[in-house]
């Protein structure tokens, strides 16, 4: 009679059934080790995996790599099986859309996210041939797993996608006034900062350049977006140095330039969006700027900083005791926040006006075509116009926008009106556009362009952004950091040219006194080299 099998305890039975989950990230590490020539036994020992598991992973290498490429870094740490490329791409794009909606304070519900997921999935499938037979229902079970995979543990959902909270906007000014009075803050010490998107190379939709962009492959400059953070105080006499978030840390157009000398604090993130890490660093720089301002004005260094409830503005940011944060109620940004009451729109109108003015001047002076000018327009040019436009936003505007949230700080500027200021600038933009040859434009085309900086991301834009990101990763647009140098030889050559010019002026100038001044300039120049 055959001996009985030895009995096993429940604990031993459970141990035998334990199955180790291998995430996509771990599978990619296995494949990387194989690529480096490591043997299966070595990988198994190092990663505590069975050799049969490793051979299965190697046999599914193509599918695993496609899944990893389409997914996000967060999902690769949680997903243990290779899923369809369409699903991975859809979830990756959906994560970007959710981040954008949250950043712009747009309320979202589970139903809205599910509908967006279905819409994105259909569009992604239309671009490929695979998985067309596999249904996707965007069920509540999928939604729960999606939040877990992408780390959306604290995703704030609302019962209804409501618009601005009018009731909260009516009660908050009194609350803020109490905070100001108890803290003893003056209008000079109360600041507001806010982010805004800027499509820095975008023209009105009915220009022939915009028309060509919609049909010409590889020419999608109008989709190149950056994020700006603008801010000022309620008095209107202190404009803060803007922060700029771009997709590239070292774009080719800025090769050799020292970032600290740029007109904006320069940051980079893959999607050119503000995040809490960048915001924390910016506040550190802002603290020094505010301290210098208080010293110049001979006022105590204590600041009240008014912010909206964006995810990139965490209330737990590390600040000195000199800066206190006050947060606007959720969904009141459009009703109360000073920057959104006219500062941002005025700035963007000035930016467009500066761009069109330069376009007209360059095409007239340098005999460039409009298309040539626009092709050569770089982020360096955009920085120049950002600086110029921010300088043009005047004190009346910076003070007047506080009327709804801090009316006690607003001066009685006779005849001041944000709407008329923006309308005047827009008419000047239209005049410059017509001068540049865009004869079919109307004023509402300018309005639509300015409003387009803040509209919801469409499926088409999400898919285009994805393709552009992949192209940028494969291109050589990222340039290693290097600094321009002004050598002694350069100075000598420059001064030699200046002296030659002064010699001509002195020889031809009929004004004796003026030519004497020119001689003095030459002597000073010779003594400096």
C-alpha positions, 0 to 999 in steps of 0.5 A: 500500500502506498504511503500516505502523502504527508499532511500540510498545515494551512500555513504551509498551504497558503505559502505554496499558493503565494504568487509574486506580482511582477510589475511592468517596471520589474519586467523592463529591468529583466529585459534590460539585464538580458540586453546587457548580456546577463545570464538567466541564473544571475538575474533570477538570483538578483531579482528573486524570480523563477527562471521560468518566469524570466524566460516567459518575460523574455518571450513577451519582450515586444509586448512588454516594451510596447506597454511600458512605452505607452504607459506612465511611470506611475502605472508601470510601478503598479501594473503587473501584466502587459496591457494593450497599447491602446489602453495604456495610451488612453490612460496616459492621455487621460492622466494629463487631462485630469491634471490639466482640469485640476490645475485650472480648477474645473470640477470633475466627476467620475461620470465625466472622467468615464466619458472622457476615457471612452472618447479618448479610447475611441480616438486612440483606436482610430489611429491604430489597427490593434485591439479593435475587437476588445471592448472597453466600458469605462466601468466603476471597477476600471475607474477604481483600478485606474486611480490606484494605478496612476496614484490619484489617491487624493483626486478631488471629485465633486458631486456636480460639475458646477460653475463658480461658487457665487455664494463663497465669492460673496462672503470671502472678501469680509474674511480676507479683510479680517485677516488683513486687519489682524495681521496689520497688512497694508496694500503694499504687503498683500500680493497675489500670484497665479499661473496661466498658459501661453501658446507663445507662437500662436496667431489668430485662426484665420491667418494663412499661417494658422491655416497652413499649420492645420495641414502641413505635417510637422509644423505645429508651432501654435501648440507649443505651450508654456506656463507663466506665473505672474504676480503683483501687490494690491498697491500696484507698485511691485510687479514680481519677476515672472516664473516660466515653465517650459518643456525643455531645460536647455532649448537650442535658442538659449544656448550659452545664456545664463538662466539667472539673467533671463527676465523670468525664473526658468523652470522645465517640466515635461508637459510645461505645467506648474507643479508643487516642487517648482512652486516651492522653489519659486517661493524661495526665490520670491522671498528674497525679492519681497524682502528687498522690496520691503527694504526699499519701501522702508516697511516691515518685511511681512507679506500676505500671499493670496493664492487659489486652491490649485493642486500645485499650491499645497498649504503645507509649503515651507515658508519663512515666518515673514510670509503668510498664505491665504487661499481663495475658496474653491471655484471662486478664481474667476470671480475673485482672484485679482490676476484673473480679473484683468492682469492676465488678459491685459498681459496676453493682449500686450504680448500679441501686440508686441509680437505682431508689431515686431513681425511688421517691423522685421518684414518691412526692414529685413525683407523677410516674408511673414512665413520666414519670420514665423519660422525663425521665431524662437523661445528667445524672442518670446522671452523678450516679448514677455518681458516687454508685455509685463512691463507695460501692465501699468499700476492702474491695472495692477491695483484696479483688479483688487476691487472685488476681493479687497475694495478697501485697497483700490484707488479711485482711478477716474475712467479706469476700466479693464475691459476698455484697456484690453479692447484698445490693445486688441484693436491695435493688435488687429491693426498690426495684423492687417498691416502684416497682410492678414486682411480677413481678420476681425476683432473677434478673431483676436478675442478668440485667440486670447481666450484659446489659451485657457480652453479645455484640452481636446482629444486632438490636442492631447494626441498631438502633444503626445506625438510632439513629446515623442518627437522631441525626445528623439530629436536633438533640440535639447542642448547641453548647458554652455555659457557665452563668454565675452573675452578680452579679444571680443572687447578689443574688436568691439571697441575698435569698431566703435572708435572707427565709427566715432572717427567718422562722426568727428570728421563729418560733424559740423558741430564743434561741441558735439565732436568734442564729446565724441572725442571724449567717448573715444578716450574713455573707450580706449582707457577701458581696454 
